[in-house]
């Protein structure tokens, strides 16, 4: 009981409504506690079903600090297996992706089905029996929503749908951009190692205060209208969706113009086949979908959907993380898919313009936070003008830190648990 009280007191002291303490980004003991109470307890995004479409398909991924293998079994079921031989701990999977019915440990030749079952080991007489109860470790709970695969090391707790809450509606919006109502993540993943705490990235994803400054030069050179979406005159809102999720809802701005495909930076005349397919599938509803576009939502703790691309944040250490990114692909959205890959490369690729700016900010933030003074980071922006929308969610202006406050409120709840 006393340890629980001490933990609760600790986070009461470090997280306040209008500010958070710098040690939350720099203290190794806090990072270790996050691994236990967040990454090993809640639902964490791992990948997409389209990446393992056929029986035997697999990809190597991370679930927090743990390396896992996402596989499609012979029966079509999805599995998240720990990449560790049950004998002496050697990794059994080496390639980033592939198709295999079995995994064979290179150390002593133990062989496992791609659902984790041990099926053979050499020189069985040394064990006095032919069968051992030593299968690959597995993530106990695996579930998906519109193909987005999540895993949880907790044997029980809220369901995935309960965890997603209102954020599920934003994934619904993404799926409805496809004439078939289905998205795929098959364009391949880029990996960006960042010398910064993972929470700096999660905070930034729905921070509407920085684009005009961090990305101002890009907006100026390209003539992009994105900057105007994040300004004091913007009608867009920042919304706390609960459970640590948040969004930049840009739909009010796009509705003002009422132009299909403006959200994508193009016109319907340039993607006529896509627009026609959408109108055939959704009828009168298609106009709203084509005008409003895709979501800009951060799903706690590590999935960020940014209209045309998806990010997967994975912690490595207290001051290091890896951000994976890929272009969204829409089933039967051929005219958009090639453009999405091109835009993704231009923004977050090796020579991309947007993520290079953001990464510079993450790492400068991390170095700055390690200074002794001041101890606190301010998150009060917009606190005086927040309101509640018709669905009961707290909203702020486009440049307000409403999403950050929602993130920290949920974070505190999780970290105070025994």
Helices and strands as residue ranges (DSSP letters): H 2-14, E 19-21, H 23-26, H 28-34, I 35-39, E 44-48, G 49-52, E 57-63, E 66-72, E 78-82, E 97-99, E 102-104, E 111-113, E 118-120, G 124-127, E 141-145, E 148-152, H 160-164, H 167-175, E 183-184, E 190-194, H 198-204, H 211-214, H 216-222, H 226-229, E 237-242, E 245-249, H 251-257, G 262-264, G 268-270, H 272-282, H 285-292, E 296-299, E 303-306, E 309-317, E 320-327, E 329-330, H 334-348, H 354-369, E 376-378, G 383-385, E 387-388, E 394-397, H 402-415
